[in-house]
């Protein structure tokens, strides 16, 4: 097979994906594929391109997956999150920029309290837990998820980033299982499922990402928030809870009975949307 030249492959990629992606998106995908496969920065790829691509078959395989609608992060098997590389597969959500904002805000709030123990509920890939531990190595960080496959990946991400995270397979809705959660947790962080209506989910997301991490029971959309608040009160030592929330339901959430008499603050993301809920139990 004739080896594709640099510009030829760019054209092939654009022609293949142009129905679903803009030119700028195709260019970003192209360099992401090259950098991931070759572990080579973009500028070196351009400067050192000699008209041949020894890894053509792998590129074309990835291109075929993208054409079928698979997200780039799943095709590559990883993404960058808060400055660290996070391994991904179809068993966990793809981390969003808003969740990076959540990590940043949590770190700002607890930056002078290294003795804290942090619990990440619904950890998925472990991106939140690993990013917090990487930024504050003296913290004890625990990561919890109901999915065994998610827990396995979270452990891989902890190892690949050189941090020690205690990963626990546990269903937060099972009150009897709470006794397995360490007693001296001070901080809870969670980006739980918060979508009750599947029609609110982008079709690409709905078709590719795990519903377990996206959807709540339609008759009880705030169940995870309620149970986490109950857990925090049960554990006694919890002082702060940091939630990511649905942008359209912040007002309804804070008016729920289980939220009454709590010191709380709704915080907007960089897009100006209600995205985070911070609760103080001090």
C-alpha positions in Angstrom: 0.0 0.0 0.0 1.3 3.4 -0.9 2.2 5.4 2.3 0.1 8.5 2.7 1.8 11.9 2.8 1.1 14.4 5.5 -1.2 16.6 3.4 -2.9 13.7 1.8 -3.8 12.2 5.1 -5.2 15.5 6.3 -7.4 15.7 3.2 -8.5 12.1 3.7 -9.4 12.8 7.3 -11.4 15.9 6.4 -13.2 14.2 3.6 -14.2 11.4 5.9 -15.3 13.4 8.8 -16.5 16.7 7.3 -20.1 15.7 7.5 -19.9 15.7 11.3 -16.9 18.0 12.1 -15.7 21.5 11.0 -12.3 22.1 9.4 -10.9 23.3 12.7 -12.2 20.2 14.5 -10.7 17.9 11.9 -7.4 19.7 12.2 -7.5 19.2 16.0 -8.4 15.6 15.6 -5.6 15.0 13.1 -2.9 16.3 15.4 -4.5 14.6 18.4 -4.2 11.3 16.6 -0.6 11.9 15.6 0.5 13.1 19.0 -1.2 10.2 20.8 0.2 7.5 18.5 3.7 8.9 18.2 3.9 10.7 21.5 5.2 13.7 19.5 4.3 17.3 20.0 2.4 18.9 17.1 5.3 21.2 16.1 7.7 18.3 15.8 5.2 16.3 13.7 5.0 19.2 11.2 8.8 19.8 11.1 9.8 16.2 10.9 7.2 15.0 8.5 9.1 13.2 5.6 6.2 12.3 3.5 5.8 8.9 5.1 3.7 7.7 8.0 4.9 4.4 9.4 1.8 4.2 11.6 -0.6 4.7 8.7 -2.7 1.6 9.5 -3.3 2.7 13.1 -4.3 6.2 12.0 -6.7 4.7 9.4 -8.2 2.4 12.1 -8.8 5.4 14.4 -10.3 7.3 11.5 -12.8 4.5 10.8 -13.9 4.5 14.5 -14.4 8.3 14.4 -16.5 7.9 11.2 -18.7 5.5 13.1 -19.4 8.2 15.7 -17.1 7.1 18.5 -15.8 10.0 20.6 -12.2 11.0 20.0 -11.3 10.4 23.6 -12.5 6.8 23.5 -10.8 6.2 20.2 -7.5 7.5 21.7 -8.2 5.7 25.0 -7.2 8.8 27.0 -7.7 12.6 27.5 -6.0 15.4 29.3 -7.7 16.6 32.5 -6.4 19.3 34.8 -2.9 18.8 33.4 -2.8 15.1 33.8 -3.4 12.2 31.3 -6.5 10.2 32.2 -7.1 6.8 30.6 -10.6 6.3 29.3 -12.9 3.6 28.0 -16.6 3.3 27.3 -17.3 2.3 30.9 -16.8 5.8 32.2 -17.8 9.3 31.2 -15.5 11.6 29.3 -14.4 14.4 31.7 -15.8 17.8 30.8 -14.1 21.2 31.2 -16.7 22.1 33.8 -15.4 19.3 36.0 -11.9 20.7 35.7 -13.4 23.9 37.1 -14.9 21.9 40.0 -11.4 20.6 40.8 -9.9 24.0 40.7 -12.5 25.5 43.0 -12.2 22.6 45.5 -8.4 23.0 45.6 -8.8 26.8 46.2 -11.2 26.1 49.1 -9.0 23.6 50.9 -5.5 24.6 49.8 -4.4 25.4 53.4 -5.8 22.3 55.0 -3.5 19.4 54.0 -4.8 17.2 56.8 -8.2 16.7 55.2 -9.5 13.4 53.9 -11.4 13.7 50.7 -14.1 11.3 49.3 -14.9 11.5 45.6 -18.3 9.9 45.1 -19.1 8.5 41.6 -15.5 8.7 40.6 -15.8 7.1 37.1 -12.3 7.3 35.6 -11.0 8.8 38.8 -10.1 12.1 37.2 -11.3 14.2 40.1 -9.7 12.1 42.8 -6.4 11.8 40.9 -6.2 15.5 40.0 -6.8 16.5 43.7 -4.3 14.0 45.0 -1.7 15.1 42.4 -2.2 18.7 43.3 -2.2 18.1 47.1 -0.1 15.0 47.8 -0.5 15.1 51.5 -4.3 14.6 51.3 -5.8 11.2 51.9 -8.1 10.7 48.9 -10.8 8.0 48.6 -12.7 7.3 45.3 -16.0 5.5 45.3 -18.1 4.1 42.4 -20.8 1.5 42.0 -19.2 0.2 38.8 -16.4 -2.4 39.2 -15.1 -1.5 35.7 -14.9 2.2 36.7 -13.1 1.3 39.9 -10.6 -0.8 37.9 -9.9 2.2 35.6 -9.6 4.7 38.4 -6.9 2.5 40.0 -5.1 2.4 36.7 -5.2 6.2 36.5 -3.9 6.5 40.0 -1.0 4.2 39.2 -0.2 5.9 35.8 -0.1 9.3 37.5 2.0 8.1 40.5 -0.5 8.7 43.2 -2.1 6.6 45.9 -5.9 6.6 45.8 -8.1 4.3 47.9 -10.7 3.0 45.5 -13.9 1.5 46.9 -16.6 -0.3 44.9 -19.8 0.8 46.7 -23.4 1.8 45.9 -24.0 5.2 47.6 -27.7 4.5 47.5 -27.2 1.4 49.8 -27.3 2.9 53.3 -26.1 -0.4 54.8 -22.9 -0.1 52.8 -22.0 3.2 54.3 -20.2 1.5 57.1 -17.4 0.6 54.6 -16.7 4.3 54.0 -13.8 5.6 56.2 -15.0 7.5 59.3 -12.9 10.6 59.2 -13.9 12.0 55.9 -13.9 15.8 55.9 -14.5 16.7 52.3 -16.9 15.2 49.8 -16.7 15.9 46.1 -19.2 14.6 43.6 -20.3 14.9 40.0 -23.2 12.5 40.3 -25.8 11.5 37.7 -28.3 14.3 37.4 -30.2 13.9 34.2 -33.7 12.5 34.6 -34.9 12.9 31.0 -32.8 11.1 28.4 -34.1 13.6 25.8 -31.9 16.3 27.4 -28.8 14.3 26.4 -26.9 15.0 23.2 -27.4 12.1 20.9 -23.7 11.3 20.5 -23.3 11.3 24.3 -26.4 9.1 24.7 -25.2 6.6 22.2 -21.7 6.3 23.5 -21.3 7.2 27.2 -22.5 5.0 30.1 -26.1 5.7 31.1 -25.3 4.5 34.7 -23.2 7.7 35.0 -25.6 10.0 33.3 -29.2 9.2 34.3 -31.2 9.3 37.5 -34.5 7.6 38.2 -37.1 9.8 36.4 -39.3 10.0 39.5 -36.4 11.0 41.8 -33.9 13.2 39.9 -32.1 14.5 43.1 -31.7 11.1 44.8 -27.9 11.2 44.6 -27.7 14.6 46.1 -30.1 13.6 48.9 -28.2 10.5 49.8 -24.8 12.2 49.8 -26.1 14.9 52.1 -27.5 12.2 54.4 -24.1 10.4 54.3 -22.4 13.6 55.2 -24.6 14.2 58.2 -24.2 10.5 59.2 -20.4 10.6 59.2 -20.3 13.7 61.5 -16.8 14.7 60.5 -17.8 16.0 57.0 -17.4 19.7 56.9 -17.8 20.6 53.2 -19.5 19.1 50.1 -18.7 20.2 46.6 -21.3 19.2 43.9 -21.4 19.6 40.2 -25.1 20.2 39.3 -27.5 20.5 36.3 -27.5 24.0 35.1 -31.3 24.1 34.7 -32.3 22.7 38.1 -30.2 24.6 40.7 -33.1 26.6 42.1 -35.3 23.5 42.5 -32.4 21.5 44.1 -31.7 24.1 46.8 -35.3 24.3 47.7 -35.6 20.6 48.5 -36.3 19.6 52.1 -33.0 17.9 52.6 -31.3 21.1 51.6 -33.1 23.3 54.1 -31.1 24.8 57.0 -27.8 24.0 55.2 -25.3 26.7 54.5 -25.0 26.6 50.7 -23.8 28.5 47.7 -24.6 28.0 44.0 -21.6 28.9 41.8 -21.6 29.6 38.1 -19.1 28.1 35.7 -17.1 30.1 33.1 -20.1 30.1 30.8 -22.1 31.8 33.4 -24.3 28.8 34.1 -25.3 27.5 37.5 -22.9 24.5 37.7 -21.7 23.9 41.2 -23.3 23.7 44.7 -21.0 24.2 47.7 -22.4 23.1 51.1 -20.8 23.9 54.5 -21.6 21.8 57.5 -19.3 23.6 59.9 
